[in-house]
Amino acid sequence: MKLLFTKWTTIAKQSIDRAAIVAKFLCLLHVTNTYIFSPTLVYGPSMLPTLNLTGDVVLSEYISHRLGKVVPGDVVLIQSPENPRKMITKRVLAMEGEVVSFLVDPSRSDRSRTVVVPKGHVWIQGDNIYASNDSRNFGPIPYGLIQGKVWCRVWPLDGFGSL
Amino acid sequence: MLVIFKHLDLISQAHLLQIPIFRRQFSPAPATATKNSVSYKVQFAGNERLKLQPKIFLCINMSLFQQWAFIVKEALDKSFLVAKFFCAVHVTNTYVCSTAMVQGPSMLPTFNLTNEIVLLERISTRNGKAGTGDVVILRSPENPRKFVTKRIIGMEGDNITYLVDPKNSDRTETRIVPKGHVWVQGDNIYNSYDSRNFGPVPYGLLQGKVFWRIWPAGVFGSIGKRPETVDPALKVLEQSNHQS
């Protein structure tokens, strides 16, 4: 009886050890994915021709926006101001205090507007201005909604390289 | 840590038999040793408790490098332990529950002017369960490095009627909160910089919901769903907000 019990405890100890290793690995993976960099799938028409319609896997890093190093021209991942569960990818065109001129609805008219970006906000636009729901629709977004910066593309392989 | 636990059996037997346990390189491993045997030459006095710190006597014929490597390995193990503890604390703070210090006049009389420590939980804001009447901590839309504490007055789609500048005039305005946004106001409307100034705030900026006060000890307790105030102006606004 005692032998069976010892055997069982040994097996239990070993399985707990293995599970602990797996848990530690998952923790490390999660920390890397959240705070350093991670692969992200982006899709949609609003960033053509930079990003494909059907989906690209890009590496996005999560360090620059915490240090305040986001500059105009960066492609960033942001939490949508209209739906907080959705993440969207757009390009930053202007930081706070800058003046931005944009075409309000280029597929229909030539009308353009000029706006000053308020303090603490950024102006984002998709590269494909004909099919993009961005700051021209919902206004400048607070910097705090930026979640990460897109760094380079890893899939499809013929598009490999920095963005 | 795991290494020490694995060897508690071995070490307890060594206590009884006074047999030193050598590293694999010096002698063939005993049958019961596992793959990660560490060399401890242990000697115990009669009633020394076998806890987690056996006395370690480094063998004299270990070279200086091996002694140094041994010490480094021990240091790394201990620091991994500390790192794991900090990881656990950080994960709890970010995803479950955390503490925060709130200060400033904008939430009087709910929170005092001077520092108060509160508990905030991060689960409701992540799941979209933060609603009207909750005191929340959010990232300021004007300064992304600053966190402010305010109360949610309205969610998306609500009609909000608010006093624009109660210190100077009685003018009110009514706005509809757009999709994905919330309207936040401080309880002390006379001295609060909130949605009346910077507009409705995207829901994504909410960091956590304040649910308990823990310092100073005199105000230990939960936070209500309405501001504790008898300001008649606020009462009128509340009624109109709830009717609409």
Chai-1 contact restraints between the chains, C-beta under 6 A:
chainA,res_idxA,chainB,res_idxB,connection_type,confidence,min_distance_angstrom,max_distance_angstrom,comment,restraint_id
A,Q79,B,G204,contact,1.0,0.0,6.0,A-B,restraint_1
A,P81,B,G180,contact,1.0,0.0,6.0,A-B,restraint_2
A,P81,B,P202,contact,1.0,0.0,6.0,A-B,restraint_3
A,E82,B,K179,contact,1.0,0.0,6.0,A-B,restraint_4
A,E82,B,G180,contact,1.0,0.0,6.0,A-B,restraint_5
A,N83,B,G180,contact,1.0,0.0,6.0,A-B,restraint_6
A,P84,B,Y203,contact,1.0,0.0,6.0,A-B,restraint_7
A,P84,B,G204,contact,1.0,0.0,6.0,A-B,restraint_8
A,K119,B,E142,contact,1.0,0.0,6.0,A-B,restraint_9
A,G120,B,P141,contact,1.0,0.0,6.0,A-B,restraint_10
A,G120,B,E142,contact,1.0,0.0,6.0,A-B,restraint_11
A,G120,B,N143,contact,1.0,0.0,6.0,A-B,restraint_12
A,P142,B,P141,contact,1.0,0.0,6.0,A-B,restraint_13
A,Y143,B,P144,contact,1.0,0.0,6.0,A-B,restraint_14
A,G144,B,R139,contact,1.0,0.0,6.0,A-B,restraint_15
A,G144,B,P144,contact,1.0,0.0,6.0,A-B,restraint_16
A,G144,B,L205,contact,1.0,0.0,6.0,A-B,restraint_17
A,L145,B,G204,contact,1.0,0.0,6.0,A-B,restraint_18
